[in-house]
Amino acid sequence: MNSSVKPVCLLLVSILVLSACNEKKYIGKLLGKVKKEEISVAPKVAGRIIKVFSTEGDTVNAGDTLAIINVPEIEAKLLQAEGAVMAAKAQYQMANNGATAYEREQIAAKLSAAREQFKLAEKSYKRVEAMVKDSLVPFQKFDEVTEKYMAARAQLDAVQAMKNDIDHGVRSEKVAMAHGDLIRAEGALQEAQTAYNERYILAPKRMTIETAALKTGELALPGYNIYSGYSLDDAHIRFTVSENNIPHFRKGKNYTMTIAATNQSFEATLTAIKQLPGYSDISSAFADYELGEGVYELRLIPVDQKVMGTLYSNMTIVMEEPK
């Protein structure tokens, strides 16, 4: 045999022996995997990252600030919305309060002046009318005096109508319209405030940061995942068993688990039994099922919540196969 082939043969034999030993080691036991809920954090608004508080490997709690985004466009919209609310609120208050004392004094003075002008025009009209009858003035002069008299009467009627409007208050339709403008402005302000608060990228729950995609100064886009990681409160152990083993398991019952890497034991409760759609979903290391045999997934949750902090995603968990 060629000398270069011998090491390769020895390596293959070693792998086969180790594989056989491992398989014998876990005979009569079920192997499962730790699974954790994957979490992705993405912004709702576009902007440049101005500060980063969390990096890969960090553990954060729900509500912790992971990063801050600079959004100058939304800041400008917020100022515009605040100004619109101030203007709409003033219009609504003015519609509710009606005319001020100063405005009432003004309209009273205008009405007094209009009455005096009308009295003067009326006297002039009567004098000229009598003189026309005696042919003392031409008809042209009479027409001019008549026009001034009619204009003075119209002016008096207009000022009187303005005073009546002030005395009776603002129409309810105008008040409702002003109120509607205020509600619309407040809605725009609330929308701008909500968008402005989105500059803070917050952790949705207690989690570990596995990936941080962007750094300070880089552009974050809406819906683009900036952080991704695993939830610390939703860990479960997943086993796959054949339909022949299903009768040995019962929901709500506790089973003893062992972490393969550390030999640490803990209790876990069986919370769900679900049929798997295909053989590709099997997670057991040494699966040996008959063709056409149904395969089921077991989900177990550690009884002691402190254990979840020691479990990492895809860790191997060993359980004695129930009889």
VMD Tcl script that draws the C-alpha trace (Angstrom):
set ca {
  {0.00 0.00 0.00}
  {1.19 3.47 -0.83}
  {2.64 5.22 2.26}
  {0.56 8.38 1.56}
  {-2.67 6.37 1.63}
  {-2.05 4.85 5.05}
  {-2.66 8.06 7.09}
  {-5.93 8.66 5.24}
  {-7.10 5.13 5.96}
  {-6.17 5.48 9.63}
  {-8.12 8.77 9.83}
  {-11.24 7.21 8.30}
  {-11.05 4.23 10.65}
  {-10.69 6.59 13.63}
  {-13.77 8.61 12.58}
  {-15.82 5.44 12.18}
  {-14.73 4.12 15.57}
  {-15.51 7.42 17.32}
  {-18.90 7.65 15.60}
  {-19.74 4.10 16.70}
  {-18.64 4.86 20.26}
  {-20.76 8.03 20.37}
  {-23.77 6.18 19.03}
  {-23.35 3.42 21.67}
  {-22.90 6.10 24.33}
  {-26.36 7.50 23.60}
  {-28.22 4.20 23.09}
  {-31.44 4.30 25.10}
  {-31.31 8.09 25.33}
  {-32.95 10.90 23.41}
  {-30.93 13.82 22.12}
  {-32.54 17.22 21.69}
  {-31.54 20.78 20.99}
  {-32.06 24.05 22.80}
  {-34.10 26.44 20.69}
  {-34.62 30.12 21.38}
  {-36.89 32.67 19.77}
  {-34.98 34.70 17.22}
  {-35.50 38.45 17.50}
  {-34.71 41.07 14.87}
  {-34.75 44.80 15.64}
  {-35.29 47.25 12.79}
  {-36.06 51.00 12.74}
  {-39.32 52.46 11.46}
  {-37.73 55.65 10.14}
  {-34.65 56.33 8.05}
  {-31.65 58.16 9.49}
  {-27.98 57.99 10.38}
  {-26.90 56.27 13.58}
  {-25.38 58.87 15.90}
  {-24.82 56.70 18.97}
  {-24.55 52.96 19.67}
  {-25.15 51.56 23.16}
  {-25.08 47.79 22.53}
  {-22.74 45.57 20.57}
  {-22.47 41.87 19.77}
  {-22.45 39.64 22.84}
  {-24.33 42.08 25.11}
  {-27.35 41.06 27.16}
  {-30.10 43.70 27.27}
  {-33.47 44.05 28.98}
  {-36.79 45.01 27.44}
  {-36.90 48.76 26.76}
  {-33.13 49.30 26.83}
  {-31.85 51.75 24.21}
  {-29.69 49.96 21.65}
  {-28.92 52.92 19.39}
  {-30.08 56.45 18.47}
  {-30.85 57.60 14.93}
  {-30.63 61.20 13.73}
  {-33.83 62.25 11.91}
  {-33.64 66.02 11.10}
  {-36.56 65.86 8.64}
  {-38.90 64.63 11.36}
  {-37.64 67.30 13.75}
  {-38.68 69.95 11.22}
  {-42.11 68.33 10.82}
  {-42.49 68.29 14.59}
  {-41.88 72.07 14.79}
  {-44.40 72.66 11.99}
  {-46.99 70.51 13.75}
  {-46.47 72.32 17.06}
  {-47.01 75.69 15.32}
  {-50.15 74.43 13.60}
  {-51.58 73.28 16.95}
  {-50.90 76.66 18.54}
  {-52.65 78.49 15.68}
  {-55.62 76.10 15.62}
  {-56.02 76.30 19.39}
  {-56.09 80.10 19.25}
  {-58.71 80.04 16.48}
  {-60.88 77.64 18.47}
  {-60.62 79.74 21.64}
  {-61.50 82.87 19.67}
  {-64.54 81.13 18.18}
  {-65.71 80.05 21.62}
  {-65.10 83.38 23.34}
  {-66.62 85.53 20.61}
  {-65.83 89.25 20.28}
  {-63.66 90.99 22.85}
  {-64.70 94.10 24.79}
  {-62.44 96.20 22.56}
  {-64.10 94.81 19.42}
  {-67.55 95.57 20.90}
  {-66.48 99.16 21.58}
  {-65.25 99.47 18.00}
  {-68.50 98.23 16.47}
  {-70.53 100.49 18.79}
  {-68.49 103.51 17.63}
  {-68.94 102.53 13.97}
  {-72.69 102.15 14.48}
  {-72.92 105.60 16.10}
  {-70.97 107.19 13.26}
  {-73.15 105.43 10.65}
  {-76.30 106.71 12.34}
  {-75.05 110.29 12.36}
  {-74.08 110.05 8.68}
  {-77.51 108.65 7.87}
  {-79.27 111.45 9.78}
  {-77.27 114.08 7.90}
  {-77.94 112.40 4.55}
  {-81.64 112.12 5.40}
  {-81.90 115.85 6.25}
  {-80.10 116.83 3.06}
  {-82.36 114.56 1.05}
  {-85.55 116.12 2.49}
  {-84.33 119.70 1.95}
  {-83.32 119.07 -1.66}
  {-86.52 117.18 -2.29}
  {-88.57 120.26 -1.21}
  {-86.40 122.57 -3.29}
  {-86.84 120.36 -6.38}
  {-90.57 120.67 -6.05}
  {-90.18 124.48 -6.10}
  {-87.72 124.20 -9.01}
  {-84.96 125.82 -6.95}
  {-82.34 123.12 -7.72}
  {-81.81 121.00 -10.81}
  {-82.65 117.27 -10.86}
  {-78.96 116.44 -11.16}
  {-78.34 117.80 -7.66}
  {-81.33 115.88 -6.36}
  {-79.99 112.63 -7.85}
  {-76.62 113.17 -6.16}
  {-78.23 113.78 -2.76}
  {-80.49 110.75 -3.22}
  {-77.50 108.52 -3.98}
  {-75.70 109.71 -0.83}
  {-78.84 109.14 1.20}
  {-79.21 105.54 -0.07}
  {-75.50 104.84 0.55}
  {-75.75 106.12 4.14}
  {-78.76 103.89 4.76}
  {-76.92 100.84 3.37}
  {-73.88 101.64 5.51}
  {-76.07 101.90 8.63}
  {-77.75 98.57 7.86}
  {-74.36 96.86 7.36}
  {-72.91 98.12 10.65}
  {-76.13 97.20 12.45}
  {-75.89 93.67 11.05}
  {-72.30 93.40 12.28}
  {-73.37 94.45 15.76}
  {-76.21 91.93 15.75}
  {-73.76 89.19 14.74}
  {-71.47 90.07 17.64}
  {-74.37 90.27 20.10}
  {-75.65 86.81 19.11}
  {-72.17 85.21 19.25}
  {-70.24 83.11 16.71}
  {-72.22 80.62 14.64}
  {-72.04 77.03 15.87}
  {-70.80 75.93 12.45}
  {-67.74 78.18 12.76}
  {-67.03 76.85 16.24}
  {-67.27 73.26 14.96}
  {-65.00 74.09 12.03}
  {-62.41 75.63 14.35}
  {-62.63 72.57 16.61}
  {-62.09 70.28 13.62}
  {-59.00 72.23 12.58}
  {-57.64 71.85 16.12}
  {-58.21 68.07 16.15}
  {-56.52 67.73 12.77}
  {-53.51 69.76 13.95}
  {-53.24 67.71 17.16}
  {-53.31 64.50 15.10}
  {-50.48 65.76 12.91}
  {-48.51 66.67 16.04}
  {-49.06 63.23 17.56}
  {-47.93 61.59 14.32}
  {-44.77 63.73 14.24}
  {-44.05 63.00 17.92}
  {-44.45 59.26 17.36}
  {-42.10 59.35 14.39}
  {-39.61 61.46 16.36}
  {-39.61 58.97 19.25}
  {-38.73 56.22 16.77}
  {-35.20 57.62 16.66}
  {-34.59 55.47 19.75}
  {-33.99 51.82 18.83}
  {-35.27 49.84 21.82}
  {-34.93 46.18 22.78}
  {-38.38 44.54 22.49}
  {-37.60 42.03 25.28}
  {-34.76 40.56 27.32}
  {-32.34 39.21 24.76}
  {-28.75 38.57 23.76}
  {-27.26 40.56 20.89}
  {-25.80 38.15 18.33}
  {-25.39 40.49 15.36}
  {-24.99 44.29 15.13}
  {-25.18 45.22 11.46}
  {-24.44 48.96 11.53}
  {-22.01 51.31 13.21}
  {-22.03 55.00 14.13}
  {-22.43 57.23 11.07}
  {-23.98 54.57 8.85}
  {-27.43 54.95 7.32}
  {-30.27 52.90 8.78}
  {-33.26 52.21 6.54}
  {-36.82 51.39 7.62}
  {-37.31 47.66 8.04}
  {-33.57 46.90 7.77}
  {-32.48 44.71 10.69}
  {-29.89 46.55 12.77}
  {-29.73 44.01 15.60}
  {-30.57 40.34 15.81}
  {-30.33 37.89 18.67}
  {-32.16 35.43 20.87}
  {-34.76 35.90 23.56}
  {-33.65 34.89 27.06}
  {-37.18 34.18 28.27}
  {-38.44 31.86 25.53}
  {-35.94 28.99 25.55}
  {-37.30 25.50 25.04}
  {-35.86 22.05 24.39}
  {-36.87 20.29 21.20}
  {-36.81 16.51 20.77}
  {-38.02 14.42 17.84}
  {-39.42 10.96 18.53}
  {-41.18 8.29 16.52}
  {-44.84 7.48 16.87}
  {-43.94 4.32 18.82}
  {-42.45 6.46 21.60}
  {-45.32 8.95 21.84}
  {-47.33 6.83 24.34}
  {-44.45 7.18 26.81}
  {-44.87 10.96 27.04}
  {-47.60 13.00 28.66}
  {-48.14 16.76 28.50}
  {-47.65 18.54 31.80}
  {-45.27 15.92 33.17}
  {-41.73 16.79 34.27}
  {-38.70 15.00 32.80}
  {-35.03 15.08 33.79}
  {-32.72 16.77 31.29}
  {-28.91 16.79 31.15}
  {-26.75 19.30 29.31}
  {-24.34 17.19 27.27}
  {-21.48 19.68 27.49}
  {-21.57 20.25 31.28}
  {-23.52 17.23 32.65}
  {-25.75 19.71 34.49}
  {-29.19 18.22 35.21}
  {-32.48 20.03 35.50}
  {-36.19 19.39 35.31}
  {-38.31 20.40 32.31}
  {-42.05 20.25 31.69}
  {-43.48 18.83 28.49}
  {-45.70 21.59 27.07}
  {-46.48 20.46 23.52}
  {-46.47 17.44 21.21}
  {-46.61 18.30 17.51}
  {-46.46 16.13 14.42}
  {-43.66 17.05 12.02}
  {-44.47 17.31 8.32}
  {-41.29 15.68 7.04}
  {-38.16 13.69 7.85}
  {-36.01 16.76 7.23}
  {-37.34 18.32 10.45}
  {-35.81 15.59 12.65}
  {-33.21 17.05 15.03}
  {-32.00 13.85 16.76}
  {-28.31 13.12 16.26}
  {-28.80 9.38 15.68}
  {-32.24 9.17 14.10}
  {-33.34 5.64 13.24}
  {-36.98 5.53 12.17}
  {-38.86 3.14 9.98}
  {-39.89 4.33 6.53}
  {-43.38 5.85 6.71}
  {-43.30 6.06 10.49}
  {-44.76 9.27 11.92}
  {-42.36 11.68 13.59}
  {-43.34 14.06 16.40}
  {-41.75 17.03 18.10}
  {-41.62 17.38 21.88}
  {-41.31 20.84 23.40}
  {-40.15 21.12 26.99}
  {-39.70 24.22 29.16}
  {-37.25 24.27 32.12}
  {-39.07 24.35 35.44}
  {-36.45 26.65 36.99}
  {-36.31 29.91 35.04}
  {-32.69 30.44 36.14}
  {-31.67 27.50 33.98}
  {-32.60 29.46 30.86}
  {-29.69 31.79 31.49}
  {-27.28 28.85 31.18}
  {-28.79 27.48 27.97}
  {-27.44 28.58 24.61}
  {-29.10 28.08 21.27}
  {-28.49 24.65 19.68}
  {-26.91 23.13 22.79}
  {-27.35 19.36 22.96}
  {-29.67 18.08 25.70}
  {-29.85 14.42 26.77}
  {-32.96 12.73 28.17}
  {-33.39 9.14 29.27}
  {-35.81 7.40 26.93}
  {-38.96 6.59 28.94}
  {-40.10 2.97 29.04}
}
mol new
graphics top color blue
foreach p $ca { graphics top sphere $p radius 0.5 }
foreach p [lrange $ca 0 end-1] q [lrange $ca 1 end] { graphics top cylinder $p $q radius 0.2 }
display resetview
